Each structure stands twice: as structure tokens, then as C-alpha cells.
Amino acid sequence: MPHRLISPRTASSQELDALVHVLDGADIIVHRLEGTITHWSIGCENMYGWAREEAVGENVYELLATQFPEPVDSIHAQLKSRGFWQGEIIHRHKSGHDIHVATRCVLVNLTDGDLAVIQANSDVSALRRAQDAVNAREAHLSSILDTVPDAMVVIDHRGNVLSFSKAAETLFGMSAEEICGRNVSNLMPNPYRDAHDGYIDHYLTTGEKRIIGYGRVVTGQRADGSQFPMELHVGETTANGERIFTGFLRDLTSRFKIEEDLRQSQKMEAVGQLTGGIAHDFNNLLTVISGNLEMIEDKLPPGQLRDILREAQGAAADGAKLTGQLLAFGRRQPLNPKPADLGQLLTGFSDLLRRTLGENIKLSTVISGSGLNVLVDSSQLQNAILNIALNARDAMPKGGSLTTEISRVHLDADYAKMYPEVRSGNFVLVSMTDTGTGMSEEVKKRAIEPFFTTKGVGAGTGLGLSMVYGFVKQSGGHLQLYSESGRGTTIRIYLPAMSSSGSQERSQTAEPVESPLPQGTELVLVVEDDPRVRRVAVARLSSMGYSVLEAENGHRALEILQANDNIALLFTDIVMPGGMTGDELAREARDLRPEIAVLFTSGYSEPGLVGQDGVHGAQWLRKPYTARDLAATIRELLDAN
């Protein structure tokens, strides 16, 4: 509603003179409504630098170069309707610097019928500078907290969340608005959730510290219910008479994974040394046994005893094969590495594989590019390939397909960070993919352990993959296993590529100068359940200039797609938990956004494994992909739209 019109009080010139005289030390200005100064106190002389003789008769707005927070006409209207106006303005000192002024203006009627304004001013420049300094400091602190990788959570003595940093939002999967004001125990799983407030009460009552001032590993719980290990450091301070606690949190998921990988690698190394040593000594025993059996055989006439002896010799020969596999796992088998073209080597070996696998398994070999030369023991490599093929055959009792791909690849620094035992450099990749029953997570963890087998008693020694692992490591390479239960298995063997001079290429070798990576500015949605792989993909795309959104599963990706209609490309893993695969997500995305580009990625070697119904125009990128592969494929898809 508009303000009710209030008639200003009437004052004579003598009354105004008396007012200014009484308050001469204050910062008082009296001026006509249009701005002509009639009275100027000593306080104003000190505040603005203008003497009374210089100021009286001048226009106050021009003399002080007044900057109002709103138009002057609006202020005059308020003076006439309400009788006063107050606010913060900026005046200019005689020397030229600005003064921030808190002012209150009162309108009065003069006896001559004109209107005058009594203006009482206070210099708040120091306060404004202090506020600006505080705001700048807060902005600086906020920028630091928004960029540091560690999460920060501030709570009061009741356990209620007061502050929640950007890193904390990312770590827990919830916004500050969702958690601030609620108890911090909502970020913990039970039994810690129920016991948390008791910890605070116990500390406030007794002063006994359990976490405060110390660092410890605790378990956090994200908004989706998933739990993760984190390192927690808590500090205490007092603000406005109340105790507050600041917690700094660091996600330990990646560190624990690396430590577990290191422990597994050390365990395999220790087991390898043990089995290799046993096999080496056992071979000496077998030599004695088989030698003596041969000598006895020469002295026995044909008959039942000779047949029994030959059966014993056969058992000794089987033992020798077993120790050979143990030596391979322990990396103590004698190797005879020679330069070999893996494309030619495996092509010539495919006939033997085809006869071994049988007619109900389709065998395919794909050779990509050139420069497939490695320094390797060809017979041991063929033996490793045969072991993998036999495992694939056993996983496909009703038939299926086995695809072998040979290509030259470069493992970059990003890949080496995810797998600490791998060095970056150029490799020749032998990738074998079957369409069998696949492996569970538990089986995958133990697949290369010696004597571990899922086959029945007497059906296998459990040394097949162990031997392959040992051979690859002894050859300076890297073995990677990727499998999903019910969807098949891919085993990759990376062997160091040979340079044109005939030596193995090392990661220290200067790499050829490559053209800059293709760039872009479009919005890309990355969907990947493995947080390490997702972080690498997001970082790569961001470095190429793209804007990036990310989701950990298909359902979350659909929510993001519905909320963002400018997503140009969907980059999704194929096999993900949560009840929705990547190809199912892509089809639903196309229903929502028919023009969206789709790029699949998978650890499988054959894209046909991911599903029967394809997504038109989609492309596929095999893990591990290089930054160049990713940049070129995404640019090609976006430019085609």
C-alpha cells in the first residue's frame, strides 16, 4: 500500500540556526529540497574538508558528488510522503576521496513556504572497509574450501551441521541445503549413527577426547546408502560463546584399493617364489625317479611288471608338466625370447586352437595395424594362449565364440595411476574374449592364484591362469582380467613392443610429437560405476574443454538427462550395477532426446557381447582407452550430429 501523506513540521530560519548551533559538532547539513545548502556545521567542515563559507549557497548534491542507492526523485517522493528518508550514500571529500555515509533526512516546511531538508550524517567508511575486508576474507576462504580436495563439515555442540563444503557435497552425494541443520550422524552408518551424540555428550561432560585432536579412519555413508572408508580429523573452537567442531574428511577408497592391489601383488610374488622354489627342487626328485625307472625298464622283460613301470613313468611325466607350470608361475622357467610378429605367430596358431576348441565354438582372430613385434618366447606364449582358450572352452559347454584381437597400444600415465604395477609405454595387446559364464567378484579376485579352480575334483590343477600370469610378468608385460557373471570374460596380455631398432621400447624413450587433441565445448554426461575410472574420464574431458556431468549408474543418469536438455553426448559404461545396463540407458536416453550422441565403453573386447539391440549411430571404445582415442571418437560423434 502507498504511504499515507504526512505534512512536514514547520520551522523558521531562526529555529534551524539554533538547531545547528546546538549540534554544531555533529555532521548536520540543512539544504533546500532542490539542494541549495543553507546551514553547514563544524562537524561537516571536519568531515568533508569544506569550510562553512565555501559550502553555504552551493548545491549539496554537486558539492559532495552524492551517489544515492536509488533515484533522487524516489527519495524526494518518500520525504514528502513519509517526512523522512534514511540510507547509506557516498559523498566525496574536498580532497577527492569517497566517504561512505549513513544518513537520515527529515523534511521541514520553512516559514517562507519552501521545503528544507535536515540531513544528519555519520561517516561509516571505516565500518565499510572492515565489512569489505571481512567479505573478501570470507570469499577467499570460501574459494579455498571449494577447491581443496578434502571435505569439511562444521557442527555445533548438539551435532547439528552448520557448514558443508563443496567437496563434502561431492563426497556424500548430497547438497549443503539437504544436510545443514540436521544431525551429522546422518552421514554415518549404524552402529556409529546411534552412538554419535553420546560421544559428544561424553566429551563435553568429561573432557575425554576420542576423536578430537586426533586422526582416525571411520566409515561414512553417502546419500544413496553406500558406505566408504574415510580419514577424519576434528578440531574444536568457540564462536559466539558456543563450541563448534570442524571435521576434515578424506576419502580412502582409492588408497585402500591401491593398498589391497599392492598386498595382492606382494602375496602373489611371495607365493610365486615359494612355488617356484618347490617346483625347482621337485624337478630334481622327478629326474632321479624317472631316470631310475627308465633303467629298470631296460632290464625287465615284456609283461605285467613292465606295464606297471610304464604307468609310473607316465605319472612322473605328468609331475614334470605340473612343476613346469609351477616354474612358470614363479617366473623361474627358462625362457628363450626372440623377436616375433604376434600377428603372424597367432594366425599360424589358430588352426591348432580351432581343432582344440571343437566345432561348437566360433573362433575369430582380428589383427589391427602394424608394428606388432615383441621379444618373447613363442612356444611359451602359445602355451599361454592355449591355456586361456581351454578355460574359455570349459566356460562355454553349450558353445559360443572366442575372439582374439592383436593390436599395438599405448598405456598412458592415467592408466598407470590406476594400476600401480604397470609402467606406461608402448605395448602389443593380445585380447581374448569369450561368451561364457563369466566370473563372480570372488572368483575374479582369486583367479590367478595357484591351485585355485572352480572345476570339479580331477578336472584341473588350478595352474592355468597362474602360469599365464607368471609368464607375462617374466616377459616384462602386464595381464588384466575383466569378467562379469553371465556375460563372459576378457583376458588381456600386454607385452612390451619392440622399436624399429629391434629393442624393447621403454617408457623413458622420447615419444613422437603428436598433434594437439581435438577439443570441444559441448556438455557431456559420463556414466561409470567405478569411481577411479569415472574421475579419469571426467578429468580428461574437462581438459579438452568440454563441460561434464557425471553419474554412477543408469537411474541417476536418467535424472540428470531429464534436468539438462543441453547434453550433447552420453558416454556410458555398458556393464553397471543398479539394474540398468549402458545399452538400456542409451535406448531410454534416445527416447528422451533422439538427437543425443552415444559413446559406449567396456572392458569387453567384443562389442557384440553387450546386447542384442544396437543403438543407431553409437560408437564403442574399449577399455583402457587413451586420451587421444577418447578425444577423436567424441569429436567424430559430435561433428556427425
Residue pairs with C-beta under 8 A, 6 or more apart in sequence:
2 81
3 78
3 81
3 82
4 81
5 80
5 81
6 81
6 82
6 83
7 83
7 109
8 80
8 83
8 106
8 107
8 108
8 109
8 115
9 108
9 109
10 108
10 109
10 110
10 111
11 108
11 109
11 110
11 111
11 116
12 110
12 111
13 38
13 110
13 111
16 30
16 38
16 39
16 108
16 116
16 118
17 39
19 28
19 30
19 118
20 28
20 30
20 39
20 41
23 41
23 43
24 41
24 42
24 43
25 41
25 42
25 43
26 41
26 43
26 120
27 41
27 43
27 44
27 47
27 120
27 121
27 122
27 123
28 39
28 41
28 43
28 44
28 118
28 119
28 120
28 121
29 37
29 39
29 40
29 41
29 44
29 60
29 118
29 119
29 121
30 37
30 38
30 39
30 40
30 116
30 117
30 118
30 119
31 37
31 38
31 39
31 60
31 116
31 117
31 119
32 38
32 114
32 115
32 116
32 117
33 76
33 79
33 107
33 114
33 115
33 116
33 117
34 59
35 59
35 60
35 61
35 62
36 57
36 58
36 59
36 60
37 55
37 56
37 57
37 58
37 59
37 60
37 63
38 56
38 116
39 56
40 50
40 52
40 55
40 56
42 52
44 50
44 55
44 121
45 51
45 52
45 55
47 99
47 121
47 123
48 55
48 64
48 91
48 93
48 94
48 99
49 93
49 94
49 95
50 63
50 94
55 63
60 66
60 119
61 72
64 91
64 92
65 91
65 92
66 89
66 90
66 91
67 89
67 90
67 91
68 75
68 87
68 89
69 87
69 88
69 89
70 87
75 85
75 105
78 85
79 85
79 105
79 107
79 117
80 107
83 106
83 107
84 104
84 105
84 106
84 107
85 104
85 105
86 102
86 103
86 104
86 105
87 102
87 103
88 100
88 101
88 102
88 103
88 124
89 101
89 103
90 98
90 99
90 100
90 101
91 98
91 99
91 101
91 121
92 98
92 99
93 99
98 125
99 123
99 125
100 123
100 124
100 125
100 127
100 128
101 121
101 122
101 123
101 124
102 121
102 122
102 124
103 119
103 120
103 121
103 122
104 119
104 120
105 117
105 118
105 119
105 120
106 117
106 118
106 120
107 115
107 116
107 117
108 115
108 116
108 117
108 118
109 115
109 116
110 116
145 152
145 165
145 166
145 167
146 165
146 166
146 167
148 165
148 167
149 167
149 250
150 167
150 248
150 249
150 250
151 165
151 167
151 168
151 170
151 171
151 172
151 248
151 249
151 250
151 251
152 163
152 164
152 165
152 167
152 168
152 246
152 247
152 248
152 249
153 161
153 163
153 164
153 165
153 168
153 184
153 187
153 246
153 247
153 249
154 161
154 162
154 163
154 164
154 244
154 245
154 246
154 247
155 161
155 162
155 184
155 244
155 245
155 247
156 162
156 242
156 243
156 244
156 245
157 200
157 204
157 242
157 243
157 244
157 245
158 183
158 197
158 200
159 183
159 184
159 185
159 196
159 197
159 200
160 181
160 182
160 183
160 184
161 179
161 180
161 181
161 182
161 183
161 184
162 180
162 244
163 176
163 180
164 175
164 176
164 179
164 180
165 176
168 176
168 249
169 175
169 176
171 220
171 222
171 230
171 249
171 251
172 179
172 187
172 220
172 221
172 222
172 223
173 222
173 223
173 224
174 222
174 223
178 223
179 186
179 187
183 196
183 197
184 196
184 247
185 192
185 193
185 194
185 196
185 197
186 193
187 220
187 221
188 196
188 218
188 219
188 220
188 221
189 219
189 220
189 221
189 227
192 218
192 219
193 221
199 210
199 211
200 245
202 208
202 210
203 209
203 210
203 212
204 243
211 232
211 234
212 234
212 235
212 236
212 245
213 234
213 235
213 236
214 233
214 234
215 231
215 232
215 233
216 231
216 232
217 229
217 230
217 231
217 232
217 252
218 229
218 230
218 231
218 232
219 227
219 228
219 229
219 230
220 227
220 228
220 229
220 230
220 249
221 227
222 228
224 552
228 251
228 252
228 253
229 251
229 252
229 253
229 256
230 249
230 250
230 251
230 252
231 249
231 250
231 252
232 247
232 248
232 249
233 247
233 248
233 249
234 245
234 246
234 247
234 248
235 245
235 246
235 247
235 248
236 243
236 244
236 245
236 246
237 243
237 244
237 246
238 244
253 531
254 531
254 532
257 532
258 420
261 419
261 420
261 421
262 420
264 445
265 421
268 448
268 449
268 469
271 329
271 449
271 450
272 329
272 330
272 331
272 470
273 330
274 330
275 326
275 329
275 330
275 450
276 326
276 327
276 329
276 330
276 331
276 332
277 330
277 332
278 326
279 322
279 323
279 324
279 326
279 327
279 330
279 332
280 323
280 327
280 332
282 319
282 323
282 326
283 320
283 323
283 327
286 316
286 319
286 320
286 323
289 316
290 313
290 316
290 317
290 320
293 309
293 312
293 313
293 316
294 313
296 309
297 306
297 309
297 310
297 313
300 306
300 309
322 461
322 463
324 333
325 461
325 463
325 464
325 466
325 467
326 450
326 463
327 333
328 380
328 466
328 467
328 468
328 470
328 471
328 474
329 450
329 463
329 466
329 467
329 469
329 470
330 470
331 470
331 471
331 473
331 474
333 380
333 470
333 471
333 474
335 377
335 380
335 471
335 474
335 475
336 377
336 379
337 375
337 376
337 377
337 475
338 375
338 376
338 377
338 378
339 373
339 374
339 375
339 498
339 502
340 373
340 374
340 375
340 376
340 378
340 381
341 372
341 373
342 372
342 373
342 374
342 376
342 381
342 406
342 428
342 430
342 495
343 367
343 372
343 406
345 378
345 381
345 382
346 365
346 385
346 404
346 406
346 430
347 365
347 367
349 382
349 385
350 363
350 365
350 404
352 386
353 363
353 385
353 386
353 389
353 402
354 363
356 386
356 389
356 390
356 393
357 363
357 389
357 392
357 393
357 402
358 393
360 396
360 398
360 399
360 400
361 392
361 393
361 396
361 399
361 400
361 401
361 402
362 399
362 400
362 401
362 402
363 401
363 402
363 404
364 401
364 402
364 403
364 404
365 403
365 404
365 405
365 406
366 403
366 404
366 405
366 406
367 405
367 406
367 407
368 405
368 406
368 407
368 408
369 407
369 408
370 408
371 408
371 428
371 497
372 406
372 407
372 408
372 428
372 497
373 428
373 497
373 498
374 428
374 495
374 496
374 497
374 498
374 504
375 475
375 496
375 498
375 504
376 475
376 495
377 471
377 475
380 471
381 471
381 475
383 467
383 471
384 467
384 468
384 471
384 472
384 493
385 404
385 430
385 432
387 464
387 465
387 467
387 468
388 432
388 464
388 465
388 468
388 491
389 402
389 432
390 464
391 464
391 465
392 402
392 432
392 434
392 436
392 489
393 402
394 436
394 455
394 460
395 434
395 436
395 437
395 438
395 488
395 489
396 402
396 434
396 435
396 436
396 437
400 434
400 435
400 436
400 488
401 434
401 435
401 606
402 432
402 433
402 434
402 435
403 432
403 433
403 434
403 605
403 606
404 430
404 431
404 432
405 429
405 430
405 431
405 432
405 433
405 605
406 428
406 429
406 430
406 431
407 428
407 429
407 431
408 426
408 427
408 428
408 429
408 497
409 426
409 427
409 428
409 429
409 494
409 624
409 626
410 424
410 425
410 426
410 427
410 626
411 422
411 423
411 424
411 425
411 427
411 478
411 494
411 624
412 424
412 626
412 627
413 424
414 536
414 539
414 540
414 627
415 422
415 424
415 624
416 422
416 423
416 424
417 536
418 532
418 533
418 536
419 478
419 480
421 478
422 478
422 494
423 507
424 507
425 496
425 497
425 505
425 506
425 507
425 509
426 496
426 497
426 505
427 477
427 478
427 494
427 495
427 496
427 497
428 494
428 495
428 496
428 497
429 492
429 493
429 494
430 492
430 493
430 495
431 490
431 491
431 492
431 493
431 605
431 622
432 490
432 491
432 492
432 605
433 488
433 489
433 490
433 604
433 605
433 606
433 609
434 488
434 489
435 488
435 609
436 488
436 489
437 485
437 486
438 483
438 484
438 485
438 486
438 487
438 488
438 489
439 447
439 481
439 483
439 484
439 485
439 489
440 485
443 454
443 483
444 481
444 483
446 452
447 465
447 481
448 465
448 466
448 468
448 469
448 479
448 481
449 462
449 466
450 462
450 463
450 466
451 461
451 462
451 463
451 466
452 462
452 466
453 459
453 460
453 461
453 462
465 481
465 491
468 479
468 491
468 493
469 479
472 478
472 479
472 493
472 494
472 495
473 479
475 495
475 496
476 495
476 496
476 504
477 493
477 494
477 495
477 496
478 493
478 494
479 491
479 492
479 493
479 494
480 491
480 492
480 494
481 489
481 490
481 491
481 492
482 489
482 490
482 491
482 492
482 603
482 604
482 623
483 489
483 490
484 575
487 575
487 604
487 609
488 604
488 609
490 603
490 604
490 605
492 605
496 504
496 505
496 506
497 504
497 505
498 504
498 505
499 505
499 509
514 628
517 544
517 627
517 628
517 631
517 632
518 544
518 631
518 632
518 634
518 635
519 544
519 545
519 631
519 635
520 544
520 545
520 546
520 634
520 635
520 638
521 545
521 546
521 547
522 546
522 547
522 568
522 569
522 638
523 546
523 547
523 548
523 549
523 564
523 566
523 567
523 568
523 569
524 541
524 546
524 547
524 548
524 549
524 567
524 568
524 569
524 570
524 571
524 634
525 548
525 549
525 550
525 551
525 557
525 560
525 561
525 564
525 567
525 569
525 570
525 571
525 572
526 534
526 537
526 538
526 541
526 548
526 549
526 550
526 551
526 571
526 572
527 550
527 551
527 552
527 553
527 554
527 556
527 557
527 570
527 571
527 572
527 573
527 576
527 582
527 585
528 534
528 537
528 550
528 552
528 572
528 573
528 576
528 601
529 552
529 553
529 573
529 576
529 577
529 578
530 573
531 552
533 573
533 623
534 550
534 552
537 571
537 630
538 548
538 550
540 627
540 630
540 631
541 548
541 571
541 630
541 634
542 548
543 627
544 627
544 631
544 634
546 634
549 560
549 564
549 567
551 557
551 559
551 560
553 576
553 577
553 578
553 580
554 572
554 576
554 578
554 579
554 580
554 581
554 582
554 584
554 585
554 588
555 578
555 579
555 580
557 570
557 572
557 585
557 589
558 585
558 588
558 589
558 592
560 567
561 567
561 570
561 589
561 592
561 593
561 596
562 592
565 593
567 593
567 596
568 596
568 597
568 638
568 641
569 596
569 597
569 598
569 599
569 634
569 637
569 638
570 585
570 586
570 589
570 596
570 597
570 598
570 599
571 599
571 601
571 634
572 582
572 585
572 586
572 598
572 599
572 600
572 601
573 582
573 600
573 601
573 602
574 581
574 582
574 583
574 600
574 601
574 602
574 604
574 610
574 611
575 581
575 582
575 602
575 603
575 604
575 610
576 582
581 610
581 611
582 600
582 602
582 610
583 600
583 610
583 611
583 613
583 614
583 615
584 611
586 598
586 600
586 615
586 618
587 613
587 615
589 596
589 598
590 596
590 598
590 615
590 616
595 641
597 617
597 618
597 637
597 638
597 640
597 641
598 615
598 617
598 618
598 619
598 637
599 618
599 619
599 620
599 621
599 633
599 634
599 637
600 607
600 610
600 615
600 618
600 619
600 620
600 621
601 620
601 621
601 622
601 623
601 625
602 609
602 610
602 620
602 622
602 623
603 622
603 623
604 610
604 622
605 622
607 620
617 637
617 640
619 633
619 636
619 637
621 629
621 630
621 633
